[in-house]
Amino acid sequence: MKTVFFLSLCLLIACTSPDTFIDETAEKEALTVLLNEFLDGASVNDYDIHNRFWADDLIYTSSSGDRFPKETILAGIRNAEPTDEPGADYHAEEIQINIFDSTAIVAFKLVAVNPDESRMEFFNTGTFLKRDGLWKAVAWQATRIPASAK
């Protein structure tokens, strides 16, 4: 009898766990909105959007193979010289999102369109954790797609 009660209690706890009721569609939509807001902000070097997007314990690996933390990204934006010249416009294509409870993997093709209409493309993969109700990127990998592979 104790075994049946214990198993029933475990099943009840498992079924009422907050992770059980994750609305995967809503979380994917929230991450897509966050990604697009970030890319819009990154197009104009928006410090606040970078600060919101990246977790404090971020590990970022650039397409050139350099690895650095969030503070390096923020310092680069803080120290950038103001310019009236338009920069690249960034957007995401082929977005794929997998949700695992409070962890998400976001993979997409990052497209940078320069003012002269030339394009650069990168495969990006980000690992996000949901902390205090907010998704933040804790790991990032960028890989430049060579022109020969397009």
BAPA-677456 format. One record per residue (C-alpha): residue number from 1; residue in three letters; x, y, z. Coordinates in Angstrom, 3 decimals. Example, Ala and Ser with C-alpha at 12.3 -4.5 7.8 and 13.67 -1.06 7.14 Angstrom:
<nodes>
<1, ala, <12.300, -4.500, 7.800>>
<2, ser, <13.670, -1.060, 7.140>>
</nodes>
This chain:
<nodes>
<1, met, <0.000, 0.000, 0.000>>
<2, lys, <2.814, 2.396, 0.852>>
<3, thr, <4.395, 1.718, -2.547>>
<4, val, <1.175, 2.571, -4.405>>
<5, phe, <0.751, 5.752, -2.363>>
<6, phe, <4.389, 6.746, -2.978>>
<7, leu, <4.144, 6.116, -6.728>>
<8, ser, <0.861, 8.035, -6.906>>
<9, leu, <2.412, 10.943, -5.021>>
<10, cys, <5.457, 10.974, -7.343>>
<11, leu, <3.196, 10.944, -10.403>>
<12, leu, <1.113, 13.790, -9.001>>
<13, ile, <4.216, 15.887, -8.295>>
<14, ala, <5.648, 15.188, -11.747>>
<15, cys, <2.402, 16.144, -13.464>>
<16, thr, <2.063, 19.399, -11.547>>
<17, ser, <5.689, 20.493, -11.937>>
<18, pro, <5.958, 23.940, -13.603>>
<19, asp, <8.194, 22.428, -16.289>>
<20, thr, <5.381, 20.080, -17.286>>
<21, phe, <3.207, 22.994, -18.399>>
<22, ile, <5.682, 24.825, -20.625>>
<23, asp, <3.878, 26.284, -23.614>>
<24, glu, <6.519, 25.435, -26.206>>
<25, thr, <4.817, 27.462, -28.948>>
<26, ala, <4.692, 30.582, -26.771>>
<27, glu, <8.328, 30.143, -25.701>>
<28, lys, <9.469, 29.744, -29.315>>
<29, glu, <7.528, 32.868, -30.252>>
<30, ala, <9.060, 34.802, -27.340>>
<31, leu, <12.566, 33.722, -28.384>>
<32, thr, <11.901, 34.667, -32.015>>
<33, val, <10.706, 38.126, -30.936>>
<34, leu, <13.751, 38.501, -28.666>>
<35, leu, <16.105, 37.469, -31.479>>
<36, asn, <14.553, 39.916, -33.954>>
<37, glu, <14.599, 42.772, -31.416>>
<38, phe, <18.221, 41.981, -30.702>>
<39, leu, <19.195, 41.977, -34.386>>
<40, asp, <17.405, 45.303, -34.928>>
<41, gly, <19.306, 46.756, -31.951>>
<42, ala, <22.604, 45.211, -33.043>>
<43, ser, <22.223, 46.952, -36.403>>
<44, val, <22.591, 50.293, -34.571>>
<45, asn, <24.948, 49.151, -31.756>>
<46, asp, <22.233, 49.488, -29.103>>
<47, tyr, <24.004, 48.949, -25.772>>
<48, asp, <20.796, 48.258, -23.845>>
<49, ile, <19.621, 45.509, -26.192>>
<50, his, <23.024, 43.807, -25.987>>
<51, asn, <22.970, 44.067, -22.203>>
<52, arg, <19.466, 42.530, -22.109>>
<53, phe, <20.216, 39.739, -24.625>>
<54, trp, <23.514, 38.373, -23.294>>
<55, ala, <23.739, 36.647, -19.897>>
<56, asp, <26.422, 37.907, -17.520>>
<57, asp, <28.137, 34.501, -17.723>>
<58, leu, <28.095, 34.392, -21.550>>
<59, ile, <30.692, 32.417, -23.496>>
<60, tyr, <30.821, 33.840, -27.052>>
<61, thr, <32.815, 32.233, -29.840>>
<62, ser, <33.115, 34.501, -32.872>>
<63, ser, <33.282, 33.431, -36.497>>
<64, ser, <37.025, 34.193, -36.415>>
<65, gly, <37.521, 31.764, -33.539>>
<66, asp, <37.950, 34.305, -30.749>>
<67, arg, <36.260, 33.520, -27.439>>
<68, phe, <35.197, 36.255, -25.040>>
<69, pro, <32.638, 37.194, -22.347>>
<70, lys, <29.709, 39.610, -22.357>>
<71, glu, <31.833, 42.456, -20.973>>
<72, thr, <34.034, 42.397, -24.090>>
<73, ile, <30.958, 42.862, -26.299>>
<74, leu, <29.617, 45.691, -24.147>>
<75, ala, <33.026, 47.400, -23.977>>
<76, gly, <33.237, 47.318, -27.780>>
<77, ile, <29.899, 49.086, -28.052>>
<78, arg, <30.741, 51.607, -25.303>>
<79, asn, <34.066, 52.435, -26.944>>
<80, ala, <32.795, 52.638, -30.527>>
<81, glu, <33.251, 55.954, -32.269>>
<82, pro, <29.954, 57.593, -33.224>>
<83, thr, <29.375, 57.717, -36.949>>
<84, asp, <26.760, 59.009, -39.325>>
<85, glu, <27.617, 56.239, -41.775>>
<86, pro, <24.959, 53.551, -42.017>>
<87, gly, <26.101, 50.125, -40.888>>
<88, ala, <25.035, 46.638, -41.841>>
<89, asp, <21.413, 45.628, -41.413>>
<90, tyr, <21.076, 42.250, -39.662>>
<91, his, <18.244, 39.777, -39.902>>
<92, ala, <17.643, 36.089, -39.246>>
<93, glu, <16.605, 33.436, -41.734>>
<94, glu, <15.916, 29.719, -41.276>>
<95, ile, <15.295, 29.999, -37.525>>
<96, gln, <15.130, 26.708, -35.622>>
<97, ile, <14.326, 26.636, -31.903>>
<98, asn, <14.346, 23.637, -29.578>>
<99, ile, <13.007, 24.040, -26.039>>
<100, phe, <14.178, 21.861, -23.142>>
<101, asp, <12.362, 23.099, -20.034>>
<102, ser, <14.216, 26.302, -19.071>>
<103, thr, <16.886, 25.824, -21.750>>
<104, ala, <16.558, 26.624, -25.445>>
<105, ile, <18.787, 26.157, -28.466>>
<106, val, <18.310, 28.797, -31.168>>
<107, ala, <19.963, 28.171, -34.534>>
<108, phe, <19.598, 30.419, -37.552>>
<109, lys, <21.288, 31.968, -40.546>>
<110, leu, <22.388, 35.503, -39.721>>
<111, val, <22.372, 37.744, -42.767>>
<112, ala, <24.229, 41.053, -42.727>>
<113, val, <23.311, 43.370, -45.602>>
<114, asn, <25.855, 46.164, -45.999>>
<115, pro, <24.978, 49.646, -47.291>>
<116, asp, <26.462, 48.671, -50.693>>
<117, glu, <23.951, 45.744, -50.740>>
<118, ser, <26.688, 43.110, -50.353>>
<119, arg, <25.772, 40.264, -48.020>>
<120, met, <27.597, 38.244, -45.419>>
<121, glu, <26.008, 35.133, -43.986>>
<122, phe, <26.752, 33.253, -40.772>>
<123, phe, <25.354, 30.195, -39.071>>
<124, asn, <24.673, 31.141, -35.455>>
<125, thr, <23.733, 28.866, -32.590>>
<126, gly, <22.799, 30.216, -29.190>>
<127, thr, <22.062, 28.439, -25.949>>
<128, phe, <19.541, 30.309, -23.796>>
<129, leu, <18.532, 29.828, -20.184>>
<130, lys, <15.326, 31.215, -18.748>>
<131, arg, <16.237, 32.915, -15.486>>
<132, asp, <13.814, 35.000, -13.455>>
<133, gly, <11.345, 34.775, -16.335>>
<134, leu, <13.780, 36.119, -18.968>>
<135, trp, <15.549, 34.240, -21.744>>
<136, lys, <19.272, 35.135, -21.932>>
<137, ala, <22.007, 33.782, -24.187>>
<138, val, <24.655, 31.959, -22.129>>
<139, ala, <26.630, 30.483, -25.036>>
<140, trp, <27.000, 31.556, -28.654>>
<141, gln, <28.783, 30.161, -31.685>>
<142, ala, <29.065, 32.026, -34.980>>
<143, thr, <30.391, 30.450, -38.188>>
<144, arg, <30.862, 32.467, -41.370>>
<145, ile, <29.326, 30.769, -44.405>>
<146, pro, <31.859, 31.008, -47.241>>
<147, ala, <30.597, 32.391, -50.544>>
<148, ser, <31.434, 29.062, -52.191>>
<149, ala, <28.906, 27.281, -49.943>>
<150, lys, <25.926, 29.492, -50.831>>
</nodes>
